[in-house]
Amino acid sequence: MLTLVIGGELASAHINMWILCKASRVALLPSTLHLSHIPFMIAPTVQQLVSRASDYPFPGARIVMGEGTSAGTAIAFYEGFCLASAYEPIFDVTTRGLPQSLTASVESAERFGDELGFQALTLTGDGASFDPFAQLDDDPKLVELDRLSRALHAFNFFGAQRPGLLFLRVHERLLKSVKYDHGKHFSSVLIEFGLNPARIVIELPPAAVAHRTFLGYLVKSYQKYGFKVAGNLPNAGQIMSVSDMARLDFIKMDAGLALRDSVVKPLVGYAHRLKIPLIFDHVGDEAQFEALQQFDVSFVQGPAFEAHAIVPGGR
């Protein structure tokens, strides 16, 4: 097993490059490239990223290293709130067997497969879930808080040298608060800190996916600035119009709704024809997970896998 750091991006790979390409779903290196041709460098740690943030007024005054149960991770302060990061794994069930990444446990890899990536979750300092839209009504402050939390999640994800992709949700209100060039600011921040936007998936809400013109603009804008884009389907029928829109990198569908409406099989088939990976999220329990496996589902996430989530202070 080798650890490769390319342009500030860390990935774990065997010499044949399978893991690098499989875990990140990005063809970063040709499989024939000799290892001696790879420019090795030291990836920034969480501490280094937080220290570098001190050179910038907004993040520098708000992002610090945690203590106690949050030791070794970054936390942030905004409007009296203390924010922390957690990460919900997204499993590729087609790779069940031995773990293929440094973070995957043998138990989770055997049962669920390797990790495609992680969904970032915002927590309060004491580990409770945090909903900024229940706390703030002012859109400019919400934009600030959103940018701060995304930077925090990126620091904790890349600084811990996690493999795979980082999925970041964006709320409809925030999408409408920014008038144009969606993704430009965040991309510039990542590049400034030596982090790769190509390993981040911006996850659009169902309300945005339901509006074809708006969705097309958003997808093109985020992809222009180096991100991948996932769209949450408001309903199963919405997948029929995805091919007419700008090309999504991932499609997400609520597992409970798909199972209830008996649309898992047609969804999987249509996504396969589109050649767009389909992720079933909000998998609630073992029964739902077992039901999904009857239909050649590839990617899953949700509360059923909560025991394998990454929380502040460790797994």
C-alpha positions as CSV (number, residue, x, y, z in Angstrom):
1,M,0.0,0.0,0.0
2,L,1.4,3.4,-0.9
3,T,0.2,6.9,0.1
4,L,0.1,9.3,-2.8
5,V,-0.1,13.1,-2.4
6,I,-0.8,14.8,-5.6
7,G,-1.3,18.6,-5.8
8,G,-2.2,18.7,-2.1
9,E,-4.7,15.8,-2.5
10,L,-4.2,12.6,-0.6
11,A,-5.4,9.3,-1.8
12,S,-4.6,5.7,-0.9
13,A,-3.7,3.3,-3.7
14,H,-2.2,0.1,-4.7
15,I,0.6,0.2,-7.3
16,N,-1.9,-0.5,-10.0
17,M,-3.7,2.7,-9.1
18,W,-7.1,0.8,-8.7
19,I,-7.9,2.4,-5.3
20,L,-7.0,5.9,-6.4
21,C,-9.4,5.8,-9.3
22,K,-12.1,3.6,-7.6
23,A,-12.3,5.5,-4.3
24,S,-12.3,9.0,-5.8
25,R,-14.2,8.2,-9.0
26,V,-11.7,10.6,-10.7
27,A,-9.1,9.5,-13.2
28,L,-6.4,11.5,-11.7
29,L,-3.5,9.4,-13.0
30,P,-3.2,7.1,-16.0
31,S,-2.7,3.5,-14.9
32,T,0.5,3.2,-16.9
33,L,2.2,6.1,-15.1
34,H,5.3,5.0,-13.2
35,L,5.4,5.9,-9.5
36,S,8.7,7.7,-10.0
37,H,6.9,10.3,-12.2
38,I,4.6,11.3,-9.3
39,P,5.5,14.6,-7.5
40,F,5.3,13.6,-3.8
41,M,4.6,16.3,-1.2
42,I,3.4,16.6,2.3
43,A,-0.4,17.0,2.7
44,P,-1.5,19.8,5.0
45,T,-2.7,18.6,8.4
46,V,-5.7,20.0,10.2
47,Q,-3.4,22.0,12.4
48,Q,-1.6,23.4,9.4
49,L,-4.8,24.4,7.7
50,V,-6.1,26.1,10.9
51,S,-2.8,27.9,11.3
52,R,-2.9,29.1,7.7
53,A,-6.5,30.3,8.2
54,S,-5.2,32.8,10.8
55,D,-3.8,34.8,7.8
56,Y,-7.4,35.6,6.7
57,P,-9.6,37.7,8.9
58,F,-12.9,35.8,8.5
59,P,-11.9,32.2,9.0
60,G,-8.9,33.1,11.1
61,A,-11.1,34.7,13.8
62,R,-13.6,31.7,13.8
63,I,-11.8,28.4,13.1
64,V,-9.6,27.0,15.9
65,M,-8.4,23.6,17.0
66,G,-10.7,21.7,19.3
67,E,-10.0,20.4,22.7
68,G,-11.2,17.4,24.8
69,T,-13.3,15.1,22.7
70,S,-12.7,17.4,19.7
71,A,-8.9,17.3,20.0
72,G,-7.2,16.9,16.7
73,T,-10.1,18.4,14.7
74,A,-11.0,21.9,13.8
75,I,-14.1,23.7,15.3
76,A,-15.7,27.0,14.4
77,F,-17.5,29.8,16.2
78,Y,-20.2,32.0,14.7
79,E,-22.9,34.1,16.4
80,G,-22.6,32.3,19.7
81,F,-22.6,28.8,18.1
82,C,-19.8,26.3,18.3
83,L,-19.7,24.1,15.2
84,A,-18.0,20.8,14.6
85,S,-17.8,18.2,11.7
86,A,-19.0,14.7,11.4
87,Y,-19.0,12.5,8.3
88,E,-21.6,9.9,7.2
89,P,-20.1,7.2,4.9
90,I,-21.4,6.5,1.4
91,F,-20.8,2.9,0.7
92,D,-20.1,1.2,-2.7
93,V,-21.8,-2.2,-2.1
94,T,-20.3,-3.6,-5.3
95,T,-16.8,-3.7,-3.6
96,R,-17.8,-5.8,-0.6
97,G,-14.8,-7.7,0.7
98,L,-11.5,-6.5,2.2
99,P,-11.3,-2.7,2.9
100,Q,-9.7,-0.8,0.0
101,S,-9.1,2.5,1.8
102,L,-7.3,3.4,5.0
103,T,-10.4,4.5,6.8
104,A,-12.6,1.5,6.0
105,S,-12.8,-1.1,8.7
106,V,-12.8,-4.8,7.9
107,E,-16.3,-5.2,9.3
108,S,-17.9,-2.4,7.3
109,A,-16.1,-3.4,4.1
110,E,-17.3,-7.0,4.3
111,R,-20.9,-6.0,5.0
112,F,-21.3,-2.7,3.0
113,G,-18.3,-2.3,0.7
114,D,-15.7,0.4,0.4
115,E,-16.4,4.0,0.9
116,L,-17.1,6.1,-2.1
117,G,-16.9,9.2,0.1
118,F,-18.5,10.9,3.0
119,Q,-21.4,13.3,3.6
120,A,-20.4,16.2,5.8
121,L,-22.7,16.9,8.8
122,T,-22.7,20.0,10.9
123,L,-22.8,19.4,14.6
124,T,-22.8,21.7,17.7
125,G,-19.7,21.6,19.9
126,D,-21.5,19.0,22.2
127,G,-22.2,16.7,19.3
128,A,-25.9,17.5,18.6
129,S,-27.1,18.1,15.0
130,F,-27.2,21.7,14.0
131,D,-29.7,23.4,11.6
132,P,-28.6,26.9,10.8
133,F,-32.0,27.7,9.1
134,A,-33.7,27.2,12.5
135,Q,-31.3,29.7,14.1
136,L,-30.8,32.5,11.6
137,D,-33.2,34.4,9.4
138,D,-30.8,36.8,7.8
139,D,-29.6,35.6,4.4
140,P,-26.2,37.4,4.4
141,K,-25.4,35.7,7.8
142,L,-26.6,32.4,6.4
143,V,-24.2,32.7,3.5
144,E,-21.4,33.5,5.9
145,L,-22.2,30.6,8.1
146,D,-22.5,28.3,5.1
147,R,-19.1,29.3,3.8
148,L,-17.6,28.9,7.3
149,S,-19.1,25.4,7.8
150,R,-17.9,24.3,4.3
151,A,-14.4,25.5,5.0
152,L,-14.5,23.7,8.4
153,H,-15.7,20.4,6.9
154,A,-13.0,20.7,4.2
155,F,-10.2,21.3,6.7
156,N,-11.3,18.3,8.8
157,F,-11.7,16.1,5.8
158,F,-8.6,16.8,3.8
159,G,-6.5,17.5,7.0
160,A,-7.3,14.0,8.3
161,Q,-6.1,12.7,4.9
162,R,-9.4,10.9,4.2
163,P,-9.8,9.1,0.8
164,G,-12.7,9.5,-1.6
165,L,-15.1,12.3,-2.1
166,L,-16.6,14.9,0.3
167,F,-20.3,15.5,-0.2
168,L,-21.5,19.0,0.9
169,R,-25.2,19.9,0.9
170,V,-26.4,23.3,-0.2
171,H,-29.7,24.8,0.8
172,E,-32.1,26.3,-1.7
173,R,-32.1,29.7,0.2
174,L,-28.3,29.9,-0.1
175,L,-28.4,29.1,-3.8
176,K,-30.8,31.9,-4.4
177,S,-28.9,34.3,-2.1
178,V,-25.9,34.1,-4.4
179,K,-26.8,35.8,-7.7
180,Y,-24.1,34.3,-10.1
181,D,-20.8,32.4,-10.2
182,H,-21.9,29.7,-7.8
183,G,-18.9,27.8,-6.6
184,K,-16.3,30.6,-7.4
185,H,-15.7,31.7,-3.9
186,F,-15.4,28.2,-2.4
187,S,-13.2,27.0,-5.2
188,S,-10.8,30.0,-4.7
189,V,-10.7,29.3,-0.9
190,L,-9.8,25.6,-1.5
191,I,-7.1,26.3,-4.0
192,E,-5.6,29.0,-1.7
193,F,-5.2,26.3,0.9
194,G,-3.9,23.7,-1.5
195,L,-7.1,21.6,-1.5
196,N,-8.6,20.0,-4.6
197,P,-12.2,21.1,-5.6
198,A,-12.4,18.0,-7.8
199,R,-12.8,15.8,-4.7
200,I,-15.8,17.8,-3.5
201,V,-19.4,17.0,-4.5
202,I,-21.8,19.9,-4.2
203,E,-25.2,18.4,-3.4
204,L,-28.2,20.3,-4.7
205,P,-31.6,20.1,-2.9
206,P,-34.8,18.6,-4.5
207,A,-36.2,22.1,-5.0
208,A,-33.3,23.0,-7.3
209,V,-33.4,19.8,-9.2
210,A,-37.1,20.3,-9.9
211,H,-36.4,23.6,-11.9
212,R,-34.7,22.5,-15.1
213,T,-33.3,25.9,-16.1
214,F,-32.0,26.8,-12.6
215,L,-30.5,23.3,-12.3
216,G,-28.7,23.5,-15.6
217,Y,-27.1,26.8,-14.6
218,L,-26.0,25.5,-11.2
219,V,-24.5,22.4,-12.6
220,K,-22.5,24.2,-15.2
221,S,-21.4,26.9,-12.8
222,Y,-20.1,24.5,-10.1
223,Q,-18.5,22.2,-12.6
224,K,-16.8,25.2,-14.2
225,Y,-15.0,25.9,-10.9
226,G,-13.9,22.3,-10.5
227,F,-16.6,20.7,-8.4
228,K,-18.7,17.6,-9.0
229,V,-22.4,18.0,-8.6
230,A,-25.1,15.7,-7.2
231,G,-28.8,16.2,-7.5
232,N,-31.4,15.0,-5.0
233,L,-34.5,13.8,-6.9
234,P,-37.8,15.3,-5.6
235,N,-39.5,12.2,-6.9
236,A,-38.6,9.1,-8.9
237,G,-40.2,10.5,-12.1
238,Q,-37.7,13.4,-12.1
239,I,-34.9,11.1,-13.3
240,M,-36.6,11.0,-16.7
241,S,-35.6,14.6,-17.4
242,V,-32.1,14.5,-16.0
243,S,-30.6,13.5,-19.4
244,D,-32.1,16.8,-20.8
245,M,-30.3,18.9,-18.3
246,A,-26.7,19.7,-17.6
247,R,-24.8,16.5,-16.8
248,L,-25.0,15.6,-13.1
249,D,-22.1,13.6,-11.6
250,F,-24.3,11.8,-9.1
251,I,-28.1,11.3,-8.6
252,K,-29.5,10.8,-5.1
253,M,-32.8,9.3,-4.1
254,D,-34.5,8.7,-0.7
255,A,-34.4,5.0,-0.2
256,G,-37.6,4.8,1.9
257,L,-39.6,6.6,-0.8
258,A,-38.2,4.5,-3.6
259,L,-39.0,1.3,-1.7
260,R,-42.4,2.4,-0.8
261,D,-43.3,3.3,-4.4
262,S,-41.6,0.2,-5.8
263,V,-39.4,2.2,-8.1
264,V,-36.0,1.0,-7.1
265,K,-35.5,-1.3,-10.1
266,P,-36.6,1.2,-12.8
267,L,-34.5,3.9,-11.1
268,V,-31.4,1.7,-11.1
269,G,-32.0,0.8,-14.8
270,Y,-32.5,4.3,-16.0
271,A,-29.5,5.6,-14.1
272,H,-27.4,2.8,-15.6
273,R,-28.5,3.9,-19.1
274,L,-27.6,7.5,-18.2
275,K,-24.2,6.3,-16.9
276,I,-24.7,8.5,-13.8
277,P,-24.1,6.9,-10.4
278,L,-27.2,6.6,-8.3
279,I,-27.0,6.8,-4.5
280,F,-29.9,5.7,-2.3
281,D,-29.7,7.8,0.9
282,H,-31.6,7.8,4.2
283,V,-31.4,4.0,4.4
284,G,-33.1,3.7,7.7
285,D,-32.4,0.1,8.9
286,E,-31.1,-3.3,8.0
287,A,-34.4,-4.3,6.4
288,Q,-34.2,-1.4,3.9
289,F,-30.6,-2.2,3.1
290,E,-31.4,-5.9,2.4
291,A,-34.4,-4.9,0.2
292,L,-32.2,-2.5,-1.9
293,Q,-29.7,-5.2,-2.5
294,Q,-32.3,-7.2,-4.5
295,F,-32.1,-4.6,-7.3
296,D,-28.4,-4.3,-8.0
297,V,-28.0,-1.0,-6.1
298,S,-24.5,0.2,-6.0
299,F,-24.3,3.1,-3.5
300,V,-26.0,3.6,-0.1
301,Q,-25.9,5.8,2.9
302,G,-28.1,6.6,5.9
303,P,-28.8,6.0,9.6
304,A,-28.5,2.2,9.1
305,F,-24.7,2.8,8.9
306,E,-24.5,5.3,11.7
307,A,-22.1,3.1,13.7
308,H,-19.6,3.6,10.9
309,A,-19.8,7.4,10.8
310,I,-16.8,9.5,11.7
311,V,-17.4,11.9,14.6
312,P,-15.2,14.5,16.3
313,G,-12.4,12.8,18.3
314,G,-12.4,9.5,16.2
315,R,-14.6,7.0,14.4
